[in-house]
């Protein structure tokens, strides 16, 4: 907490919520990569089609969305009590609960817990929270080697790359690029590896199986935590997550505090929404759920790290708090015309796409991510696709109102509003536009900041007569 | 019926043909159209660019201008979307104004909504002998939910050969100041939209928003494609006599 009592934002200098460049600059670089655009267009079109087909099978999809939205709204309204209930139930089941105010504290807690086991290597279940806080970097700094076991996260890790999609972090890579990465960086890889998908998966499987069998500590995130039972849930498609969750002696789970659902029956709603919205599957392939510690079965030591890292600040914003309802399905990324063309890296955060454009600036404070709320044409496809009905366009507009504005733009906007609030002045300005022609023929070669428009589009010729002049002359 | 026209600042200034067509069409259908001259802009550009404080005066002006009328029409899904979904929010600090804004919004219609939902007409007696493709603009589609209303109107236009636009529901990349702030991304979106328009072989691309048409038309003009952009109101206002 700060001295004013406002909840703290995610701290600078740690984790992956801030980009090195403003979105328009990073996007321009990404757009120039035609291979990336082809990979993305192919992948997002495929997922969109698959998801659309299985959603159309459900007659009660809209009711499910409404239920998911209502459950999340209830959870956020009762978050403090529900978190304490979760802590009580996890503790009663033999787990240990830790509270982390931010990325630094969470990294310190996890690093200390691993150190206490004496192990120097950990296996990881795919997790957005640990990407968000830069846990791998923190572990490496402490001499501990993290091994990502989700196939796509492994591709990203071996390629010394960053994830570009919430669900499909290596969506920007095609199979020949993946082959190159494996040949360069995968220990013990067969040098004759081809780029056939079954061969690539086989190589990863061989490497990961050995690692699963010889690593005693695992780190995971969580998709859901059920307050009234203390149950944690991870949903995944490969089974590698379940290996991590069941084989090692110690399991450490890092979870954002918004991942709660109040009761066990509530999970049913989300387990219908998530697979159809995310991968376009009717049912999630591997759903692992556990409570604390079970003697003689699975990890004998379980730690749950509850992460704030700016979430309380998001919760304090009446409009923006909806972003905490996100179940990380990525449906908004897959339908976003901006994401489809720029890819995820342009957003500079582990949370890309429409949800990232509203979540990242709120976790860091808008001043640290001032261009993200503008990285959208407000087309609304994300709102329609969201399985928990997050009104992303409204949050974007809300955050734009908080964002710092360029001084010249603010002056122009104020002048425009002044003029538009005075119809006579407005009518004079309209007529002046006809004679101005300073823009040259068809508005080619407009001055900055309008030159981006004139680079690829003509402006219409100003009409002979404005509508209001015509009306008056009738 | 007496209908107040909200021309929108863009149509008033740059695309008067769309606003004129709205007037002529409604008069042809036997209605009285009035144009309250105190109107200027709904404030959407300010609101969507993060200047709600500046927009407040424009919202207040809009509400004051249109509250005497029972029915208001605009040839723009986007501006009606702003009136309906943003004005009360911008006015939230002034409860009286917010309530008045909500009331005006409840009587404000996009053209295809007015024709089908209020006036109950699908065949407006238009004639437009061209091959036409329809781009359902994002705010008509996803903010107002006009659905297939514009298409139903177009299907009744005599002489009109309506061809389906592939990937029609994808944004053209305009997004107001988005096309300036993120010009490269906007251009990439526009390129795909233009490719789809050209694939249809249509001579005319139509839509219910002058802004999206300015964007698509600006690109088509730069590429010298010969495909024209024409507002839905202009097609519906066309008759054998006028064409």
Interface residues (C-beta under 8 A of the other chain):
Chain A: X23 X24 X27 X28 X31 X37 X337 X338 X341 X342 X371 X373 X374 X375 X376 X377 X378 X379 X380 X381 X383 X384 X397 X400 X401 X402 X403 X405 X409 X410 X413 X414 X416 X417 X420 X421 X423 X426 X430 X433 X442 X443 X449 X450 X451 X452 X453 X455 X456 X457 X458 X459 X460 X462 X463 X465 X466 X467 X468 X470 X471 X472
Chain B: X7 X9 X11 X12 X13 X14 X15 X16 X17 X19 X20 X23 X35 X37 X38 X39 X40 X41 X43 X45 X46 X47 X48 X49 X50 X51 X52 X54 X55 X57 X58 X61 X86 X138 X139 X141 X142 X143 X169 X170 X171 X173 X174 X175 X176 X177 X178 X179 X180 X181 X182 X183 X184 X185 X186 X187 X188 X189 X190 X214 X215 X217 X218 X219 X221 X222
